[in-house]
Amino acid sequence: MRRSILLSFDVEEFDMPLEYQQDISLKEQLHIGKLGLDAIVPILNDKSISTTLFTTATYAINFPEIIKSLAQQHEIASHTYYHSSFEDAHLLSSRLALEAITQTPVTGLRMPRMRKVAIHEVLKAGYTYDSSINPTFLPGRYNNLHLPRTVYQEEAMTRIPASVTPNLRIPLFWLAFKNMPYVLFKKLVIQTLKKDGYVCLYHHPWEFTDAIANTALPTYTKRQCGKVLIDKLYRLVNDLKKEGDLISIRDFLTANRKPI
């Protein structure tokens, strides 16, 4: 059976400067988020791949045409309603807003910043899978070393964690892609892919625009932005095509007979 590469993007307002006491208006957050998505659209237009775009309702409402267009090839899933604030009611309202815009079912959820969420509330809101787990230790964020590395069931919910390496649980997320030498990152991804049969990788469109270069973010979060990072993503996509199929999380779970 062919291996699966689950490439996903958190399509959101660029509100990260707020974490570092830098004011940024919602208008500017959305503008930078849109610049980033525009930058990676040529990659997303590759007809041989399908990805999952975890999208906030706020973003989709402001840019409905591009989200509706991307939904024809890619899975649109929920990243809740707002990126900077959350209440349980947003689980349902974001799903309904995304479905109204895309005219496609929304079955998946990823919480902003991989924050914890009550599974019974996610089920009640109509989702059938969740990808809000990074099963590693990230100082100041979370310690999920006790959780499974690969797809598992919690209550009636399918949970699909972001990929980490089999032994040391090195996270294969956006910060690793930015900061590791490319050859090392690719090696760890392929090792994990061969071990697990799939990898679940995630990025943010705003990473791929130079507009973040002059923000107050730490260097490790904004280095290699813009064209340098776009070229690196092209390289990764093309290299991983040789190792498996780039498909959406929804299609992966369907093919593996997981409930969605």
C-alpha positions, 0 to 999 in steps of 0.5 A: 500500500502506498504511503501517505503524506498529510500536508496541512496548513493552518489558514488564519489571521496572523495574530502571533505578534500579539503574543510578543506584545506587538500591536497588530490590527485585525485588518493587518492580520488578515492582510498578511495571512492573505499574502501568505496564502497567495504565495503558496497557491501555485503549490496548492494548484498542483493537481497531483496533490491534495492538502488539508486547510484548517481555516478560521471562519474569520479568514474564510468570511473575509476571503470567501472566493479563494477558500471556495476555490481551494475547496474544489481540490483540497479539504477545508477543515475548521480552525475554529472561528477566531484565532485569538479567542475561543469558546465552545460555541465556536466549534459549531459556528465555525463549521457551519460558516465554512460549510456555507462558504465551501458548500462541502462537509467540514468534518475535521478540527484543529485548535489554534496553537494546538490547545486542549479541547473537550472531545465531547464538545467537538463531537457535539459540534458535528466533527468526526476527527481532530488534529489538535495534538502534537505528541511531544514536549514543547517548553512553555506550550505543552507536554504530550509525551504520554499520548499516542504518536499515531492515529487513535480513538478517544471516545468516538473521535478519531484523533490524528496527531502531528507527526513526531519521530518514532523514538525521540519524538522530535516534532516534524512541524513548521518550526523544525522545517524552518530551523533544521537543515533541509537534508536532516528534516527530510531524512527524519520525515522519511524515516517516520513515514516508513515506520508509520505508513504516513506523516502528518505535517503542518505549516502556516501560510503567513510563514511564506511571506516577507511581511513577517520579517520586521515583526517582533517575533523571535528569529526562530519563528520568522527566519527563512520566510518569503521566497526562501521558504517557498522554494524549500516547500517546493523542494519538500513536496517534490521529494515527498512525491517520490515516497508516497501520495500527498492526500488530505486527512479526510481522504486518508482516514476514508482509505484506512476505514477510520470514521470521519 
